Amino acid sequence: MLYSTTTPAAKRAAFRERLRSGELLQLPGAFNPLAARLIQDKGFDGVYVSGAVVSADLGLPDVGLTTLSEVATRAGQIARMTDLPTLVDADTGFGEAMNVARTVQTLEDAGVAGLHVEDQVNPKRCGHLDGKQVVDDATALQRVRAAAAARRDENLLIMARTDIRAVAGLGAAIDRAKALVDAGADAVFPEAMRDLAEFEAVASALDVPVLANMTEFGKSELFTARQLADAGVALVIYPVSLLRLAMGAAERGLDALRAEGSLASQVPSMQTRSRLYELVDYAGYGDFDAGVYDFSLDDHHHGERPDRHRG
């Protein structure tokens, strides 16, 4: 009922422990808190909060328009609804070194287990778009040093993302990744790798966990979890996948409504009322205070709803 009973500190410690296990951790992207509940229910290892999704959810392109407050608010709403660790996209840290430090502490207070800061020039752009620019070595390392120095919980995972592969090639990506680890990064996110061999090259060159971004319509093929694990990858994110699935279904539904005059044809593909009630734990709230929550779920599991709780 209500929020996760696992503290942010416990989630961070558990995340670190899982990373030490050597297993590949899968973190689907949650576009809202309810999606995070579903990700946990399906047995995944963590939840990812994508900057591109936060932007898209606001109707904006992923070109550095969102603010720290917007990202921290959404990340906090998602993190508090799941026992799983939440990894959040902190873009370029929303500024330079002092801004990065504030970003880290703000996201730490929001309850996330980890965050990644990237080496793109402000304002950043989506990692799988062309025309990216990256900052010089000194600026990239300064961001990571600021992030590592600012955290108060030593278990908060500071991940460095580098976009230099698309600009200067794989060798430059490996060199920068090594320097970022030396600067204090606990893990590395090499963006827009071309194939499994490139992931393997980065993972074998580093002694920290490496993350793979399996985003649809991007630069990388959609490799399986087994393929990525065999290449030495430690974490894999599916950042925009659930939003794409949900919006694809929403668009088909609206098309049907326009064409057919009702949504009757779409009902079989909808989440049922009983499944929604299960995810938001209506029963738990009813048990908590029957005197306040005076409804019953009896006879409402097959499409009918309590008259006093419409929606």
Secondary structure, 3 states (H helix, E strand, C coil): CCCCCCCHHHHHHHHHHHHHCCCCEEEEECCCHHHHHHHHHCCCCCEEECHHHHHHHCCCCCCCCCCHHHHHHHHHHHHCCCCCCEEEECCCCCCCHHHHHHHHHHHHHCCCCEEEEECECCCCCCCCCCCCCECCHHHHHHHHHHHHHHCCCCCCEEEEEECCHHHHCHHHHHHHHHHHHHCCCCEEEECCCCCHHHHHHHHHHCCCCEEEECCCCCCCCCCCHHHHHHCCCCEEEECCHHHHHHHHHHHHHHHHHHHHCCCHHHHHHCCCHHHHHHHHCHHHHHHHCCCCCCCCCCCCCCCCCCCCCCC
